[in-house]
Amino acid sequence: MEKRLLTEPDVCPRCGGAFHCSKSARCWCFEVQTTPELLEYVQQRWEKCLCPACLAVVSDTVRKTGEIN
């Protein structure tokens, strides 16, 4: 029997990797330390959510450098 997903995976616009976004307050992304400015930057730069790895990299880079670019 073929295993089927209930929802199609999302594709990260930064790296092209597949991941699942629950599009709710229970999504994994609420566990990543971010700031309102970082979230605004992500929304302006990319049309869709980033995968866990990319959001962590972007968040970590901003935290280390203090710059959003």
N, C-alpha and C positions, 0 to 999 in steps of 0.2 A: 504494500500500500504506500502510495506517495504521500510524504509529509507536506502539508500546506501551511503557510503562514496566515495568521488572521489578518495581519496588516503587512503591506509592502514596506521594506526597509527604506529609510530616508538615505539620501546621498549627501555627504558633506561637501559643501561648495569650495572648501579650502583644499582638501586632499583627495576627494573623490571616493572616500571609503564609505561603506554601508554601515548604518547604525539605526537604532530605534529611538524616536522621540515620542514621548507619551503626550506631548502638547498639553500638559496639565501641571499643577503645582506639585505633583508627585514624580515629576521627571527627574532623572539623574542629574540634570544640569543645575538643579537647585542645591546640590551638594558641593559644587565647585565654587571656591571663594572668588567672588567677583565684586565689582563696584557698579553703581548705576551708570557711571561714565563708560565703563567697559562694555556693559550690555548695550548701551546706546551706540557705541562704536561698532559692535558686531552687527547690530541691526542695520546700520547705515552702510557698512562695507559689503555684507553678504545678504542675499535675499532669503536664505533659509538658515536653520539652526546648524551649528557646527557639531561635529562628532565629539565624543568625550576627550579624545586625545588632542584634537586641535583647540578646543576650548581651554583645556588645561595648559597647553603651550602658550596660547595668546595671553591667558590670565597670568601665568608665571612670568612671562616676558614683561608685561606691564608692571607687575609687582616688583621685579628686579630693577627695571630701568626707570620706572615712574612715568614713562611716556607711552602714549597711545598713538601708534603710527602704522 
